[in-house]
Amino acid sequence: MTHGYDPRTGEPVGEALAETTGPEVAAAGEAARAAGEAWRALPAADRAGVLEAVADALTAHAGELWRSADAETALGETRLRGEVGRAAGQFRLFAQVLRDGAYAGVVIDHGDAGATPPRPDVRRMNHPLPGVVAVFAAGNFPFAFSVAGGDTASALAAGCPVVVKAHPAHPGTSELSASVIRSALPDPALLGLVHGLAAGRPLVTHPAVAAVGFTGSIPGGRAVQGLIAERPDPIPFYGELGSVNPVVVLPSAVAGGAAALAEGFAASLTLGVGQFCTNPGLLFAPDDEGLRAAIADAVTRTAGGPMLSARINEGFEHGLERLGRMKLLAEGTPGPGPWGATPKVFHTDLAAFAEGLPLTAEECFGPASVVVTYQDPADLPAVLARVPGSLTATVHAADPAEARDVARVLTRTAGRLVWNGWPTGVAVNWSMHHGGPWPASTMPAHTSVGAAAIARWLVPVAYQDWPEELLPDALREANPLALPRRVDGRAES
């Protein structure tokens, strides 16, 4: 059985749910595959209307959704209502993506029999993956990266059915979310839901599964990769794993005021009890006593909170043991409950940090970070180049020229670069890239947030000298769907 637990007390909440058996996982996969045939054939404009109906359903049920999630996560009404809104917004964004049409990637090169050598007529477009997308829900976002998350929204938009493996930290909320979404789908089987650790293997190895989306830990991601390797037909694995999200503070930023920097850092560090994949785990800063004092003061005034689960809290405590080899710079007030976390910031210098790599740059998931002080900014690029890949990298500076060398390195080590801001919070829009070099993600060319996330669930097909009557509407000469396309090298809209 699987059960939700109240992080404030550690006590079970809601009804216990049976873990999904292997045959039940197989049945969910087959049902999704069958439902996907009609969904895949549905015109994009019709799929867009369904996605908007899902968004409306999530919004209409926001009250019961946030209450269910709060009982299992202790994240509070404000955060959870906002997250329901974000989840609904993702479905609406992908409705826009479908209506825009560029996602189809239509390219036409007309043939020329008189060329040397003769050129065939070749037309290419993107199609949905021929199968089911398996999604592993995250524990830290019960809506935005879970059953109602971006993987589900983008896969449905692409034309693929989905089976989600619910996160054990919020099984009741997962069931409720699935029920709300299914109420707006033309076939409820388009969204399957399975529970339990043992459900992972039969889901990943199901022959109908064509790709896997995953948000979680490095060990969990490696386990899924191992299962995929066992398949007779290995499939794409889009995993979002660990990230330390380095923040580089350059001297000109400190001259502009240490207090504001320190307050921004402390707020980002402790947002959501530090349980964000974009949490600032490393802060590289000048060896400035005033800045360190300001950081210590800001962190001391923070308060922790209950972590999402006993397992996450245990991992955080183990991470603190590793970081404890460094000097403790400051700590906040402990959080309540059996899984209460205490915000902590440690300090080391650049030489010691570099000597301890890669251990000193391992993620500690929770409200913990390391301040790495340096004497000369010129020493930073060589060390930053050795930091593992991250989802984000941030630079604080008043003079862009001062950041030039650091920026060159960070462009190669992170998927999103932030200027004079903080990495927590990921906008859901057309330009967002939420991915990065290993271990931030397994496919750094792809994103799990934003309009481009749909590309993970699409495959291009080229049609050479194909009869007009057999071509998909998107590739026909008259362009009946009025899609943006590139014809003979020229963009048309």
C-alpha positions in Angstrom: 0.0 0.0 0.0 1.1 3.6 -0.5 0.1 6.4 1.7 0.5 10.2 1.9 2.0 11.7 5.0 1.6 15.1 6.6 5.1 16.7 6.8 4.0 18.8 9.8 3.4 15.7 11.9 4.7 12.7 10.0 1.3 11.1 10.4 -0.5 9.4 7.4 -3.3 11.4 5.7 -6.1 10.2 3.4 -6.8 6.7 2.3 -4.1 4.2 1.6 -3.9 3.3 -2.1 -2.9 -0.1 -3.4 0.4 -0.2 -5.3 -0.1 -1.0 -9.0 0.7 -4.5 -9.9 2.7 -5.5 -13.0 -0.4 -6.7 -14.9 -2.2 -3.5 -14.0 0.7 -1.4 -15.3 0.6 -3.4 -18.5 -3.1 -2.8 -18.8 -2.7 0.9 -18.3 0.0 1.0 -21.0 -2.2 -0.9 -23.5 -5.2 1.3 -22.7 -3.2 4.4 -23.3 -1.7 3.0 -26.5 -5.2 2.2 -27.9 -6.6 5.6 -26.9 -3.6 7.3 -28.5 -4.5 6.1 -32.0 -7.5 8.5 -32.2 -5.7 11.2 -30.2 -2.7 11.1 -32.6 -5.0 11.5 -35.6 -7.0 14.4 -34.1 -6.3 17.7 -35.8 -4.0 20.0 -33.8 -6.6 22.6 -33.4 -8.9 20.1 -31.8 -6.2 18.9 -29.5 -5.6 22.6 -28.5 -9.2 22.9 -27.5 -8.9 19.8 -25.3 -5.8 21.2 -23.6 -7.7 24.5 -22.8 -10.5 22.4 -21.4 -8.0 20.7 -19.1 -6.7 24.1 -18.0 -10.2 25.2 -17.2 -10.9 22.0 -15.2 -7.7 22.5 -13.2 -8.6 26.1 -12.4 -12.2 25.2 -11.5 -10.9 22.5 -9.0 -8.1 24.6 -7.6 -9.7 24.7 -4.1 -9.9 21.0 -3.6 -6.5 20.4 -5.4 -4.5 22.7 -3.2 -6.1 21.4 0.0 -5.2 17.8 -1.0 -1.7 18.8 -1.8 -1.3 20.8 1.4 -2.2 17.8 3.5 0.5 15.8 1.8 3.2 18.5 1.3 2.6 21.3 3.9 3.5 23.8 1.2 0.5 26.1 2.0 -2.3 27.7 0.1 -0.5 30.5 -1.6 2.2 28.4 -3.0 -0.1 25.6 -4.1 -2.8 27.8 -5.6 0.0 29.4 -7.6 1.2 26.0 -8.7 -2.2 24.9 -9.9 -2.3 28.1 -11.9 1.1 27.4 -13.3 0.0 23.9 -14.3 -3.1 25.2 -16.0 -0.9 27.8 -17.7 1.3 25.1 -19.2 -1.7 23.4 -20.8 -2.8 26.8 -22.2 0.7 27.5 -23.5 0.7 24.2 -25.5 -2.7 25.0 -26.9 -1.0 28.2 -28.3 1.9 26.1 -29.6 -0.5 23.8 -31.5 -2.4 26.8 -33.0 0.9 28.5 -34.0 1.9 25.4 -36.0 5.7 26.0 -36.1 6.1 22.9 -33.9 5.3 20.8 -36.9 8.6 21.8 -38.5 7.3 21.8 -42.1 10.0 22.0 -44.8 9.5 21.5 -48.5 12.3 21.2 -51.2 10.8 20.9 -54.6 12.4 18.5 -57.0 14.3 19.5 -60.2 14.8 16.7 -62.7 17.0 19.0 -64.8 19.6 19.5 -62.0 22.9 17.7 -61.9 22.4 15.3 -60.2 18.6 15.4 -60.4 17.0 16.6 -57.2 14.0 14.7 -55.7 11.0 16.4 -54.1 11.5 16.1 -50.4 9.0 17.2 -47.7 9.5 16.9 -44.0 7.4 17.4 -40.9 7.2 16.3 -37.3 4.9 13.5 -36.1 4.0 12.3 -32.6 6.2 9.5 -31.2 4.4 6.2 -32.1 3.6 5.1 -28.6 3.0 6.1 -25.0 5.1 8.6 -23.0 5.9 7.4 -19.5 6.3 10.2 -16.9 7.9 9.9 -13.5 6.4 12.7 -11.3 8.5 14.9 -9.1 8.1 15.1 -5.3 8.8 18.8 -4.9 6.1 20.1 -7.2 2.8 18.2 -6.7 1.2 19.9 -9.7 3.7 21.7 -12.0 6.1 18.7 -12.3 3.7 15.9 -11.5 0.5 14.4 -13.0 -0.6 17.8 -14.3 2.9 18.9 -15.1 4.8 20.0 -18.2 5.7 16.5 -19.3 2.1 15.5 -19.4 0.9 18.7 -21.1 3.6 18.7 -23.7 3.2 15.0 -24.5 -0.5 15.3 -24.9 0.0 18.4 -27.1 2.4 16.4 -29.3 -0.3 13.8 -29.8 1.0 11.1 -27.4 -0.9 9.4 -24.6 0.7 9.4 -21.2 1.1 7.0 -18.2 2.4 8.8 -15.1 4.1 7.0 -12.2 2.8 9.0 -9.2 5.3 10.3 -6.7 4.9 8.5 -3.3 4.9 11.8 -1.4 1.5 12.8 -2.7 -0.5 9.8 -4.0 -3.9 11.3 -3.1 -3.2 14.5 -4.9 -2.0 12.5 -7.9 -5.3 10.6 -8.0 -7.3 13.8 -7.7 -5.2 15.6 -10.4 -5.7 12.6 -12.8 -9.4 12.6 -12.2 -9.7 16.3 -13.0 -7.6 16.1 -16.1 -9.5 13.0 -17.4 -12.8 14.8 -17.0 -11.7 17.1 -19.9 -10.1 14.4 -22.1 -12.1 12.7 -24.9 -10.9 9.4 -23.6 -9.8 9.0 -20.0 -7.4 6.2 -21.0 -5.2 8.9 -22.5 -3.9 9.5 -19.0 -2.9 6.5 -17.0 -1.7 6.6 -13.4 0.3 4.0 -11.5 1.6 3.8 -8.0 4.5 2.2 -6.2 8.3 1.7 -6.6 7.7 -1.7 -8.2 5.6 -0.1 -11.0 8.7 1.6 -12.5 10.1 -1.5 -14.1 7.0 -2.7 -16.0 6.2 0.8 -17.0 9.6 1.6 -18.5 9.9 -1.8 -20.2 6.4 -1.8 -21.6 6.6 -2.3 -25.4 4.1 0.5 -26.0 6.3 3.1 -24.2 8.2 5.2 -26.7 9.9 7.7 -24.4 10.4 8.5 -20.7 10.2 11.9 -18.9 11.7 12.0 -15.4 12.3 14.6 -12.7 14.1 13.3 -9.6 17.4 12.3 -8.2 20.6 11.1 -9.9 20.3 7.6 -8.4 16.7 7.4 -9.6 17.6 8.6 -13.0 20.4 6.1 -13.3 18.0 3.3 -12.3 15.5 4.4 -15.1 18.4 4.5 -17.6 19.3 1.0 -16.6 15.8 -0.3 -17.2 15.8 1.4 -20.6 19.1 -0.3 -21.5 17.4 -3.7 -20.8 14.8 -3.1 -23.4 15.2 -4.8 -26.8 14.5 -1.3 -28.3 16.2 1.4 -26.2 14.1 4.6 -26.1 14.8 8.3 -25.4 15.1 9.2 -21.7 14.6 12.8 -20.8 15.7 13.1 -17.2 16.1 16.1 -15.0 18.4 15.1 -12.2 20.8 17.1 -9.9 21.9 20.7 -10.1 24.0 23.0 -7.9 23.2 26.2 -9.9 26.3 28.3 -9.3 25.9 32.0 -8.5 29.0 34.2 -9.2 29.2 37.6 -7.5 31.8 39.8 -9.0 33.4 42.8 -7.2 31.4 45.5 -8.9 28.2 43.9 -7.5 29.4 44.0 -3.9 30.3 47.7 -4.4 26.6 48.3 -5.1 25.6 47.0 -1.7 26.1 43.8 0.2 22.9 43.8 2.1 20.6 43.4 -1.0 22.8 40.6 -2.4 22.6 38.8 0.9 18.9 39.2 1.3 18.3 37.9 -2.2 20.5 34.9 -1.7 18.8 34.0 1.6 15.4 34.3 0.1 16.3 32.1 -2.9 18.0 29.6 -0.8 15.1 29.0 1.5 12.2 29.3 -1.0 10.0 26.2 -0.7 12.4 24.9 2.1 15.1 24.8 -0.5 13.4 22.0 -2.4 13.8 23.6 -5.8 15.9 22.1 -8.6 17.1 25.6 -9.2 18.2 26.3 -5.6 21.5 28.3 -5.5 23.8 25.6 -4.0 27.1 27.4 -4.7 27.8 31.1 -4.3 31.2 32.4 -5.5 32.0 35.7 -3.9 34.9 38.1 -3.3 36.7 37.6 0.0 34.9 40.5 1.5 34.3 40.5 5.3 31.3 42.8 4.9 29.6 40.6 2.4 30.1 37.5 4.5 28.7 39.3 7.5 25.7 40.4 5.5 25.1 36.8 4.3 25.5 35.4 7.8 23.0 38.0 9.1 20.4 37.3 6.3 20.6 33.5 6.7 20.4 33.7 10.5 17.1 35.5 10.2 15.6 32.8 8.0 13.4 30.0 9.2 13.2 26.4 7.9 10.2 24.3 7.4 9.0 20.8 7.1 10.5 18.9 4.2 8.3 17.0 1.8 9.1 13.5 3.0 11.1 11.5 5.4 13.3 10.3 2.5 14.0 13.9 1.3 14.8 14.9 4.8 17.2 12.0 5.3 19.0 12.9 2.1 19.3 16.5 3.2 20.8 15.4 6.6 23.3 13.2 4.8 24.2 16.2 2.5 24.8 18.4 5.6 27.2 15.8 7.0 29.3 16.1 3.9 29.2 19.9 3.9 30.0 19.9 7.6 33.7 19.3 6.7 33.6 23.0 5.8 33.2 25.9 8.1 29.6 26.7 9.1 29.0 30.4 8.2 25.4 30.7 9.4 22.2 28.8 10.1 18.6 29.8 10.5 15.8 28.6 12.7 14.9 24.9 12.5 11.7 24.0 10.8 8.8 22.3 12.7 7.8 18.7 12.6 9.8 15.5 12.3 11.2 16.4 9.0 12.0 20.0 9.8 15.0 21.5 8.0 17.4 24.1 9.2 18.8 26.5 6.6 22.6 26.3 6.7 25.4 28.0 4.7 29.0 26.9 4.8 32.2 28.7 3.8 35.4 27.7 2.1 38.0 29.4 -0.1 38.4 28.8 -3.9 41.6 26.8 -3.5 40.1 24.4 -1.0 36.9 24.1 -3.0 38.9 23.2 -6.2 41.0 20.7 -4.3 37.9 18.9 -3.1 36.1 18.7 -6.4 33.9 16.9 -7.4 32.7 16.2 -3.8 32.6 19.9 -2.8 30.1 20.6 -5.7 27.7 17.8 -5.1 24.0 18.8 -4.7 22.6 19.0 -1.2 18.8 19.1 -1.9 17.3 21.5 0.6 18.1 24.9 2.2 21.9 24.5 2.2 24.6 26.2 0.2 28.3 26.9 0.1 29.9 30.3 -0.1 33.2 30.0 -2.0 35.4 33.1 -1.6 38.1 34.2 -4.0 40.8 36.8 -4.2 41.1 37.4 -7.9 38.2 37.0 -10.4 40.7 35.8 -13.0 41.0 32.6 -10.9 37.3 31.8 -11.3 37.0 30.5 -14.9 39.3 27.5 -14.4 37.4 26.4 -11.3 33.9 27.0 -12.7 34.8 24.9 -15.7 35.2 21.9 -13.4 31.8 22.4 -11.7 29.2 19.8 -12.8 26.6 20.8 -15.3 23.6 22.8 -13.9 20.2 24.0 -14.9 21.1 27.5 -14.2 24.1 29.8 -13.6 23.9 33.3 -12.3 26.2 36.3 -12.5 25.9 39.4 -10.3 27.9 42.4 -11.7 27.5 46.1 -12.3 29.9 46.0 -15.3 29.2 43.5 -18.1 32.8 43.7 -19.3 33.9 42.4 -15.9 31.8 39.2 -16.4 33.1 38.4 -19.9 35.5 35.5 -19.1 33.1 34.0 -16.5 30.2 34.1 -18.9 32.1 32.2 -21.5 32.6 29.3 -19.1 29.1 29.4 -17.7 27.6 29.2 -21.2 29.1 25.7 -21.5 28.0 24.5 -18.1 24.4 25.6 -17.6 21.2 25.7 -19.7 19.9 29.1 -18.4 22.0 32.1 -17.5 20.7 34.7 -15.1 22.0 38.2 -14.8 21.6 40.1 -11.5 18.8 37.9 -10.3 18.2 34.6 -8.6 17.7 31.2 -10.2 14.6 29.9 -8.3 11.5 30.3 -10.4 11.2 29.1 -14.0 9.0 31.1 -16.4 6.6 29.0 -18.6 7.0 30.7 -21.9 8.2 30.3 -25.5 11.9 31.0 -24.9 12.5 29.1 -21.6 15.2 26.3 -21.6 15.1 24.1 -18.5 17.9 21.6 -19.0 21.7 21.5 -18.9 24.7 19.3 -19.1 24.9 16.2 -17.0 23.9 15.7 -14.3 21.3 18.6 -14.7 19.7 16.6 -17.5 20.3 13.6 -19.7 19.5 15.5 -22.9 20.9 19.1 -22.6 19.6 19.9 -26.1 16.0 19.6 -24.8 13.9 21.4 -22.2 11.2 20.2 -19.8 9.7 23.7 -19.4 8.4 26.1 -22.1 7.1 25.7 -25.6 10.1 23.8 -26.9 9.3 20.9 -24.5 7.0 19.5 -27.1 10.0 18.6 -29.3 10.9 15.7 -27.0 7.8 13.8 -28.1 8.0 14.4 -31.9 10.0 12.6 -34.6 10.6 14.0 -38.1 9.5 12.1 -41.2 10.7 13.0 -44.7 8.5 12.1 -47.8 10.5 11.8 -51.0 8.6 12.0 -54.3 5.4 11.1 -52.4 2.0 11.3 -54.2 0.1 14.5 -53.3 -3.0 12.5 -52.3 -1.0 10.5 -49.7 0.8 13.4 -48.2 -0.3 14.7 -44.8 -2.3 18.0 -45.1 0.6 19.9 -43.5 2.9 19.0 -46.5 0.5 19.5 -49.4 1.3 22.2 -51.9 -1.7 24.4 -51.1 -0.9 24.4 -47.4 -4.5 23.9 -46.4 -3.6 24.2 -42.6 -1.9 27.5 -43.2 1.1 26.4 -41.3 4.4 28.3 -41.2 6.9 26.5 -43.4 10.2 26.7 -45.3 9.9 26.2 -49.0 13.0 25.9 -51.2 15.0 27.5 -48.5 12.7 30.5 -48.0 10.6 30.9 -44.8 6.8 31.4 -45.4 4.3 32.3 -42.8 
